[in-house]
């Protein structure tokens, strides 16, 4: 177990005594509040915050960050309050700890939703202080190092989350060693067989690879000395996950992967031109492989990474990958933004507002407009995995975009108004369609028109979170405005029908009470939900009718039955909505037990679809709502059944007998035979739920002569 003296000794090399005293105070506090708690390994829980603090001190972080590492779980896992942290360790530490505290007291519908909200909270806090993410990454590193003590299912969940979110975040921050370790640890738990096989193969070729590495390093160093280029040469084996990824993507066997070692030339000078001199030297030594040169100095990666990459045909005809960078570039390549938060010259570099932080804040913009946890997590993952292309503005500035980006993405990167009013684009002085995918080296010019607006179809061709967020916001606003206008029109007509003047009533005190009843704040909010079909205009007008004119509830219910079924009568509950008209989609005919979603139709209530219904793909995602089965009364639901059989006498009677034996009604049947002596029988039947339907299909499959049984789309009856 790491000791506090180990942490203090390392911190003493760059922090003043007063900071060391606060770190020790945080250790004592953490040890006290975590006393009696143990990890799954059986070790005292204190080992975890100690290891996290140890990682942070190795990164030479400031005192507040190290203290946060020691205290990061205190508010979440002990009786400690945020007030105690603030009073004992200051506002700075309190803010960092609060940003790391997961949401624990709110009930969520799913693990996915909880994960999304925790990430949303962390990322929003991170936009104000990047150290929050640095502590979380250190926390995840130690948790992954001790993942063997978790149950197998939990291991896979955490490893998948780490590979999809935390490793890309480390990469986005430029902290390469973290990215590499998180990827390899995740790989081990997600596919141990492949990991173990690769490890054995790499180990087997270790001696041969070591000799080759020594030889190549010697040749480069000698050539550097001859050309008076001062620096050092490193040769490192590539990490397992990168080798595995390359094999998978390029469909290679292990023996076909030649560049298992990456060489780095790290120059003593911080002059960029020295990198190009070293590149010229390498290319004079060995023939470069066409198409494998990348200049990340002239065009840095989105995470700030700068280096020259080239692949050459080295000794014995093997491909050798060589990276060339200055010492300053190397420091960033390994430690990324963490280097900017190191304690320097008696103070933490808090005030440094570099380009990387600006990019991260741009990355977070889309969070404001994500409507669902699924949407948020999807956008986040997409933003963290960009294969980049580099394009130029007309003035020669370089901008980077994810692969697949279009001129619309470019337009929104300049300004929201430019994106919203974009009508066309010129690429390399030629007019291109807006769906054109930007290529490396393109010069892009946007054509705008005053009064032009985004199209919903743009969402199908943009890839950047910023563009997606801005388009969705505009569409959402436009949809809301249309719904307000429709809702107002419907309310005015309904009120007029009852000899009431809506424009006068909307300003009354009584109307404010109605707003509260429907859980909305403004008249526009009420008109919007009426326009969306969530609330009928009749329900609103009902509140302002004289008592003698109000219909008895029984009569109203009877009338509702004639027009359609409400959520309470069809066994459907809708999150945040009551007494709304509910219909079942005929394209998929959901039955209790199916995973379902609801779609709000203007003036027609909510239509229920199965989650895998193809029709959902064409629907407005803004109008999709969460729904659940809530069946209380005995009722039946239509479902369409297809049975494929051998064309055998009496088999139809057997099928009908099985259906009847389970008390299932047949409302329609259609039988067709084929030349190859098979028969297809389509039935419209009525079942109670998915369980009953599954029992039926299982029973039918046991009949001799039955080839296949499946649920199908709607059958025509005429």
C-alpha angles and dihedrals in degrees: 000000000000112000127219089239089060090055094044093048091054093044092049089067091071111007128078121245094257090060091049089054091054091048090052090047090053090050092053091047093048092047090051099049094040093048111133094018117119135190124234088263089064092247121128110273089238089076089073100056088041092055091046090052089047092056090049094050090050085056087052093237123173123270095259091057094048091047089050089053089056093046103033095110099037099093093040100044106026138042090266116127130214087243091060091051091049094048094044102039109015138256094288095060092040091056092049093048092047090051089054097046111104122228104263111158100054121090115230130194094230145005087252091058092048091049091049094050092048090051092045091053093046095046094048090051089046090058087066096040123015091198089079090068093043090057091045090052091050088049091052092047092058093042090053091048089057098036093117090082093062123090113268095252090050090048091057093046094051093043092051091048090049094050094045100042119007099044092049089048090053088049091049089054090048095242097142100177090055092048092050095048094045092049094049094046091048091047090053093058098037096051110008094168093057091041093051093045091051092047091053092049093049091047091049092055093041099104094046090046092049092054091048092048091051091051095050092046090051092052093049094046092050091049091048090052091049091050093043093241110153118213146082135273124222128190116195132176112241115250120259099250093053090051091047092048092050092049091049097044096044095036092237132156117230091255089057093058104092105168098067090140126059119204124209129198107202111191123213090219121075091212111121092213090064088064091058090047089054090048090053089051092052092048090050089054098047136013112259120234109243115249094014099097117104126181108206091163095067090036110025122201119259090260092057095258113157126187144113116253125196136162119211138180098254133184116329091013095287121144113247124195114211128187120197123197144141123256090257091051090048092053089054092044092057102033104020117182091355087076089063091055096051118121104261130182096342097316140069115250093245097140096057107115100185130173093262094062090047090053091050092052089051087051090056097050094089091062092077092064102038107117102190136032089243091054092047095051092044091052092045094052091046091051092050097053106055119160094202135224123190122220136173133237117225087262093055100257115145120233127183125216137175114267110273094035117148135207087268090062088050092050094052091047088063098046139326092242091053090052095046093050097041113131101162148344143226118218115191087349093303125112111247132182117261090246091061111126113232118241131204111280096018117147108217129201122181123218114209136186126200112245094021117131137201120268124229087229089067088076088071093060107033121087108179117096091227094056093043091049095048095046092047090049091052093046091047091050092046092048090049092050090051091048091050091052092047092045092050091050092049093048094047091052093047093048091046090052087058093046092253129131109229096194090060098042093049089067095049128105090239090061090058088060090052090052090055091050091056092043095241129126107211139031087247090058090053093047089050095055090046089051091049090052096244092120127027118232087231091063091054095046090047090073092062100046121104110260093248089057096050112103117238113256092244092057093047091050091050090052091049090055091058094051099038144300127288123224093259094054098049100046097254127128119196121203110250095354132096135184095012125150110261128199131177117231112245091208092073106006100213119217129195108283095037118115103249144187132194128230120202113225118192109255092351102079122226125336116207119221133175111254092243094049109130090219090071091070090067096047128098106264090209090068098048112109134188113258134175137195113257103171113177102152128060108255139141133236130208119248132171120232130191122196119188113199144161110272092257128156114251095012093111089055090051091051092049090049092054091049092049093046090063091051092249120148122224111215098175138007133189125183127193129179128207131213091251090066097258127128129210115204118191118194134187103209137171119230136176097227147327092283092060091046091050090051089052095050091047091051093048093050089058092060114105110248096026110127102178141358122197144159112244142185123275118311120222113240097188 
